[in-house]
Each structure stands twice: as structure tokens, then as C-alpha cells.
């Protein structure tokens, strides 16, 4: 099995804790916000939950990408910018709901009015919006493939990502609740896992760092075990 330097296996504790909270808070706020949807639109009451949820989610996703960078560098280099752009679609979604209620415009009419501004509409809504669930689907697939989380957790993220646009396009609250829960459960696990010790590979078949020959094969379980392994390395 491929080995990874110790520096690639751990994030600073504060980064892990804040990132983990973001991963749990983002979908939790989304769950709450959906209960404020009215008549096929989220309106003003739900919009703040949507915007803050996306912001919290982004903080958590950045921490996850940092934790995975040493293992899947090409994916993180491409995936992080796409995820950031996808959050722009989430913010636009929330602001659109506010504007529809504020100006008394039905959602269908607002979409029709956007047709007169194809460049702006595509950049703000139709390109950015789908990137958010697409980024979550890709993340779930990668996490499952490299066994950073149990495969069912990764598949649940993928399923929630597929359900997300299915619920948001028709603005169906019932389907939205299902999609919200499908994303909440795996991200609660992912957030707790990140806070507990990151998303490092659990086993290594050799020294984890050429500079640390004292690090032996075995399981890596969180920061305390990692520190204990580092303490066995000979000092120069």
C-alpha cells in the first residue's frame, strides 16, 4: 500500500475541529431552512439558513480537501475550485428566494425574466448551481474509493447529491426533506471523523516518512497514536 508522509496525514487540531463543525452545521442548517419553504419558494425566512449553510459547508469542505491533498492531489486541485464555485450557486439560490418574495415575483416568472440575460443567468445560476451537488457526488465517490470513510458513507453522500437537485428544481418540500436527511447523516459522520483525527489511511505497510525511520507499520488511530509514533523516531 502507498505510504504518506506524516505531515500529509494530519491537519492542525483547530483546522480539523472548525472544519468538522462546518461539515455538520452546513447540512443541519439546510434541514432547518427547508421547513420555512412556502408555496414552492423558500422566501425570505429560509434564505438566511441557505446562505449560512453553504458558507459553513464550504469551511468544512476546504478542510476535507486539505486532508485529502496528499492522497489525491489531482482531484483536490480540480475539485476545490469547482466546489467553491458551486457554493456561489447556493448563495444565489438563497438570494433569489429572498428577491422573489421581496418583489412579489413567482419563481417561474423569475426564471422567465432571466432568459433576457443568458450570460449572467448561466454564470450565476445554471452553471454554478449544479456544481454544488456535482462536487458532493464526486467527493463521496472519491472518499469511498480511497477508503477514507466506509463505502456506505461515501455512497450515501452520492445518493444525497443526486437527490439534491431533484428536490430543488421543482421546489418540492417533501422531496427536499428526504434529500436533506440523506446528506445530513453522512456529513455528521464525516465531520466527527475529521474532528477525531482526520481522514488518514488507517494502515501503512512501511515507514510513513523517510525522515522518520522509527515509524513502524500498523494502524494510525487519531492524533495521540500519531504522536506516539513520532516519539519513537530517533533524534538527529
Secondary structure, 3 states (H helix, E strand, C coil): CCCCCHHHHCCCHHHHHHHHHHHHHHHHHHHHHHCCCECCECHHHHHHHHHHHHHHHHHHHHHHHHHHCCCCHHHHHHHHHHHHHHHHHHHHHHHHHHHHHHCCCCHHHHHHHHCCCHHHHHHHHHCHHHHHHHHHHHHHHHHHHCCCCCHHHHHHHHHHHHHHHHHHHCCCHHHHHHHHHHHHHHHHHHHHHHHHHCCCCCEECCCCCCCCCCCCCEECCHHHHHHHHHHCCCCC
